[in-house]
Amino acid sequence: MDGTSLQTNTKTINRSTNVKSSFILTITALIWGLAFVAQRSGMEFVGPFLFMGIRMLLGALTLVVIVVLMDFVRKMRKKPIDDNKSLDNPKSEPNASKLTGTTLLKAGLACGAVLFLAGSAQQVGLVFTTASKAGFLTALYIVLVPILGLFIRHKTHWNTWLSVAIAAVGLYFLCIKDSFIMELGDISVLGGAFFWACHILVIDHFVADLKQRDILKLCVAQFIAAAVLAFIASPMLDGFFASGTFDLSAITAAMPAILFTGILSTGVAFTLQAIGQQGLNPSAASIIMSLESVFSLIGGMLILSEILTMREWIGCVLMFVAVILSQLPVKDSKRLT
């Protein structure tokens, strides 16, 4: 095979990997968008930290079941489990696991802690705001990812700063009332957006060139770490948001929302995120995942009968424009630091 053919094949493989990763992250965005609706309805029965703790624990258990079933199916087909290849690096060293023992513990704690902060802030915010608004406010992490990247020596283009300005105007229309004061729910969800941006960067740091089995290990570890932190916080903080912390009847009432967010939004979607991000850079991945804001808006209107004012619609449009603009490709000569 000559050099031209090899280069063409490489481009074809990379394009195929990008399409696959984009599809995986789109499914992730759909699940997360609908999860806003489930989370909002679940807040009517239990406190945000108990909700999150059960959700994360259920997500970890779901992922363990998925791994067991995958192993069983592969054994039935008499195909060996190929743990020697990463998702986007088929030439990785055989049996060279980069996520064992102490490394797994550190990675799980780091990702889990950031996941806890992001999920908790978002969950608390949903007590006071709508699923539709929360989806668009959370999407602000798309703009924050390249900005935070500056602190780890990433370069940022001019379009990012223009996106920040547009997002600020959109945020004003979406959240700021006549008294020029943001509601508590909006502030909390914005805090969650900051930590979601951090989570994308942390995940990107740890999943690079990992094997599929290592990615699954990392996901289980971060879910368990986030669940433990949520269960610790629940007795101390849930009383501010719900009348009873460990009310079994309330948990039963919230179970449909917990099952959706635990199994699909946590166990499935966060795993798809980690797998999908291996085929794309963080900024490209984040713009696809920003579609969750659109799905949350559709879900909020169709399922929860939420209605946005014209002012809030303008804010949503501006923020979505900012999200798209922040990811448009531009020439390197126009980079700003």
C-alpha positions in Angstrom: 0.0 0.0 0.0 1.5 3.4 -1.0 1.6 6.5 1.2 -1.4 8.1 -0.6 -3.6 5.1 0.0 -2.5 4.8 3.6 -3.3 8.5 4.2 -6.7 8.1 2.5 -7.5 5.1 4.6 -6.5 7.0 7.7 -8.7 9.9 6.9 -11.6 7.5 6.2 -11.1 5.8 9.6 -10.9 9.2 11.4 -14.0 10.4 9.6 -15.8 7.2 10.6 -14.7 7.6 14.2 -15.9 11.2 14.2 -19.3 10.2 12.9 -19.6 7.4 15.4 -18.6 9.6 18.3 -20.9 12.4 17.1 -23.9 10.0 17.0 -23.0 8.6 20.4 -22.9 12.1 21.9 -26.2 13.1 20.2 -27.9 10.2 21.9 -26.3 11.4 25.1 -27.7 14.9 24.6 -31.2 13.5 24.0 -31.1 11.5 27.2 -29.8 14.4 29.2 -32.3 16.8 27.8 -35.2 14.6 28.8 -33.5 14.0 32.2 -34.2 17.7 33.0 -37.9 16.9 32.9 -37.4 13.9 35.1 -35.2 15.7 37.6 -37.7 18.6 37.8 -40.6 16.3 38.5 -38.6 14.3 41.0 -37.9 17.4 43.1 -41.5 17.5 44.1 -41.0 14.6 46.4 -37.4 14.3 47.6 -34.5 16.6 48.3 -31.8 17.2 45.6 -29.0 15.5 47.4 -30.9 12.3 48.2 -32.2 12.3 44.7 -28.7 12.5 43.3 -27.2 9.9 45.7 -29.8 7.3 44.7 -29.4 8.3 41.0 -25.6 7.9 41.0 -25.7 4.6 43.0 -28.3 3.3 40.5 -26.1 4.5 37.7 -23.1 2.5 39.0 -25.2 -0.6 39.5 -26.6 -0.3 36.0 -23.2 0.0 34.5 -21.9 -3.1 36.4 -24.9 -5.0 34.9 -24.1 -3.7 31.5 -20.5 -4.9 31.8 -21.5 -8.4 33.0 -24.0 -8.7 30.1 -21.4 -7.6 27.5 -18.9 -10.2 28.8 -21.6 -12.9 28.8 -22.6 -12.1 25.2 -19.0 -12.1 24.0 -18.3 -15.4 25.7 -21.4 -16.9 24.1 -20.1 -15.8 20.7 -16.7 -17.2 21.6 -15.1 -13.9 20.8 -12.3 -12.8 23.1 -12.7 -9.5 24.9 -10.4 -7.1 23.2 -9.1 -5.0 26.0 -5.8 -4.3 24.3 -7.1 -1.6 22.0 -8.3 1.9 22.9 -11.3 3.3 21.1 -9.2 5.6 18.9 -5.7 4.1 19.2 -5.7 0.5 17.9 -1.9 0.4 18.2 -1.8 0.8 22.0 0.5 -1.6 23.9 -1.0 -5.0 24.7 -2.1 -5.4 28.3 -1.0 -1.8 29.1 -3.7 -0.6 31.4 -3.3 3.0 32.5 -6.1 3.0 35.0 -5.4 0.4 37.8 -5.1 0.6 41.5 -4.1 4.0 42.8 -4.6 5.7 39.5 -8.2 4.4 39.2 -8.9 5.7 42.8 -7.5 9.1 42.0 -9.3 9.4 38.7 -12.6 8.2 40.2 -12.4 10.6 43.1 -11.4 13.5 40.9 -14.2 12.9 38.3 -16.7 12.0 41.0 -16.1 15.1 43.1 -16.5 17.4 40.1 -19.6 15.3 39.0 -21.1 15.7 42.5 -20.6 19.5 42.5 -22.0 19.9 39.0 -25.0 17.6 39.6 -25.8 19.0 43.0 -25.8 22.6 41.8 -28.0 21.7 38.9 -30.3 19.6 41.1 -30.8 22.4 43.6 -31.4 24.9 40.8 -34.2 22.7 39.4 -36.1 23.1 42.7 -36.5 26.8 41.8 -36.5 27.1 38.0 -38.0 25.3 35.0 -36.5 22.4 33.1 -36.6 24.5 29.9 -34.5 27.4 31.4 -32.2 25.0 33.2 -31.4 23.3 29.9 -30.2 26.5 28.3 -28.4 27.8 31.3 -26.5 24.5 31.6 -25.6 24.8 28.0 -23.4 27.7 29.0 -20.7 25.1 29.8 -20.0 25.0 26.0 -18.7 28.6 26.2 -16.9 27.9 29.5 -14.9 24.9 28.2 -12.5 26.9 26.0 -12.3 29.7 28.5 -11.3 27.3 31.3 -8.9 25.7 28.8 -6.9 28.9 29.0 -5.8 28.0 32.5 -4.3 24.7 31.2 -2.5 26.5 28.3 -5.1 26.0 25.6 -5.5 28.8 23.0 -8.8 30.6 22.5 -10.0 32.2 19.3 -11.8 35.5 18.9 -15.1 33.9 18.3 -15.1 32.5 21.9 -14.9 36.0 23.3 -17.7 37.2 21.0 -19.7 34.2 22.2 -19.2 35.2 25.8 -20.6 38.6 25.0 -23.7 37.2 23.2 -24.2 34.7 26.0 -24.1 37.4 28.6 -26.9 39.3 26.7 -28.9 36.1 26.3 -28.4 35.4 30.0 -29.8 38.8 30.8 -33.0 38.2 28.8 -33.4 34.7 30.1 -32.7 35.2 33.8 -32.6 38.9 34.9 -35.9 40.3 36.0 -37.0 43.9 36.3 -35.3 44.2 39.7 -32.0 43.2 38.0 -31.7 40.2 40.4 -31.2 36.6 39.3 -33.4 34.0 41.0 -31.7 31.5 43.2 -32.4 28.6 40.9 -30.8 30.4 37.9 -27.7 31.1 39.9 -27.4 27.5 41.1 -27.8 26.1 37.6 -25.1 28.5 36.3 -22.8 27.2 39.0 -23.6 23.7 37.8 -22.7 24.8 34.2 -19.3 25.9 35.5 -18.7 22.5 37.1 -20.0 20.6 34.0 -17.4 22.4 32.0 -14.8 21.3 34.5 -16.1 17.8 34.3 -15.7 17.7 30.5 -12.0 18.8 30.8 -11.4 16.3 33.7 -12.9 13.4 31.7 -10.9 14.4 28.6 -7.8 14.3 30.7 -8.3 10.8 32.0 -9.9 9.0 29.1 -7.3 9.8 26.5 -6.0 6.5 25.0 -7.8 4.4 27.6 -9.1 0.9 26.9 -12.9 0.4 26.9 -12.7 -1.6 30.1 -10.8 1.2 31.8 -13.4 3.7 30.7 -16.1 1.6 32.3 -14.1 1.3 35.5 -13.7 5.1 35.6 -17.4 5.6 35.1 -18.3 3.2 37.9 -15.7 4.8 40.2 -16.9 8.4 39.6 -20.6 7.4 40.1 -19.8 5.7 43.5 -17.7 8.7 44.6 -20.5 11.2 43.7 -23.1 9.0 45.4 -21.1 8.8 48.6 -20.7 12.6 48.7 -24.4 13.1 48.0 -25.5 10.7 50.8 -23.2 12.5 53.2 -24.6 15.9 52.2 -28.3 14.7 52.2 -29.0 14.7 56.0 -27.4 18.1 56.4 -28.7 20.0 53.4 -31.9 18.3 52.0 -34.0 19.7 54.9 -33.7 23.1 53.2 -35.5 21.9 50.1 -37.8 19.0 51.2 -39.8 18.3 54.3 -38.4 14.7 54.8 -34.9 13.4 53.9 -35.4 9.7 54.1 -39.2 9.4 53.5 -39.8 6.1 51.9 -43.2 7.2 50.5 -41.6 10.2 48.9 -38.8 8.1 47.4 -41.5 5.7 46.0 -43.3 8.7 44.5 -40.1 9.9 42.9 -39.0 6.5 41.7 -40.0 6.9 38.0 -37.8 10.0 37.8 -35.0 8.3 39.8 -35.1 5.2 37.5 -34.9 7.3 34.3 -32.1 9.5 35.6 -30.3 6.7 37.3 -30.4 4.1 34.6 -30.4 6.2 31.4 -29.1 9.6 32.3 -26.4 8.3 34.6 -25.5 4.7 33.9 -25.9 4.9 30.1 -25.4 8.6 29.1 -22.3 9.4 31.2 -20.7 6.2 29.9 -21.6 7.2 26.3 -20.1 10.6 27.0 -16.8 9.1 28.1 -16.7 6.8 25.1 -17.8 9.5 22.6 -15.3 12.0 23.8 -12.5 9.7 22.8 -13.2 10.3 19.2 -13.5 14.1 19.4 -11.8 17.0 21.0 -13.5 18.6 24.1 -14.8 21.7 22.2 -16.3 19.6 19.4 -17.8 17.2 21.9 -19.3 19.9 24.0 -21.2 21.5 21.1 -22.9 18.2 20.3 -23.8 17.7 23.9 -25.3 21.2 24.0 -28.2 19.8 22.1 -29.5 18.8 25.5 -30.8 22.3 25.9 -33.0 21.9 22.8 -34.3 18.5 24.0 -34.9 19.9 27.5 -37.0 22.8 26.0 -39.1 20.3 23.9 -39.5 18.0 26.9 -40.5 20.8 29.2 -43.1 22.1 26.9 -44.6 18.7 25.9 -44.4 16.9 29.2 -44.5 19.6 31.9 -46.5 22.2 29.9 -43.9 24.8 30.6 -44.3 28.2 28.9 -41.6 30.7 28.1 -42.2 34.4 27.8 -41.1 36.3 24.7 -38.2 37.7 26.7 -37.1 34.2 27.7 -37.4 33.0 24.2 -35.0 35.8 23.0 -32.6 34.7 25.8 -32.7 31.1 24.7 -32.0 32.0 21.0 -29.1 34.3 21.9 -27.5 31.7 24.2 -27.9 29.0 21.5 -26.3 31.3 19.0 -23.4 31.9 21.4 -23.0 28.1 21.8 -22.8 27.5 18.1 -20.5 30.5 17.4 -18.1 29.4 20.1 -17.4 26.2 18.2 -17.1 27.5 14.6 -13.7 26.8 13.1 -11.5 29.9 12.5 -8.0 30.4 11.3 -5.1 30.1 13.7 -3.9 33.6 12.9 -6.9 35.0 14.6 -6.3 33.4 18.0 -6.3 35.5 21.1 -4.9 34.7 24.5 
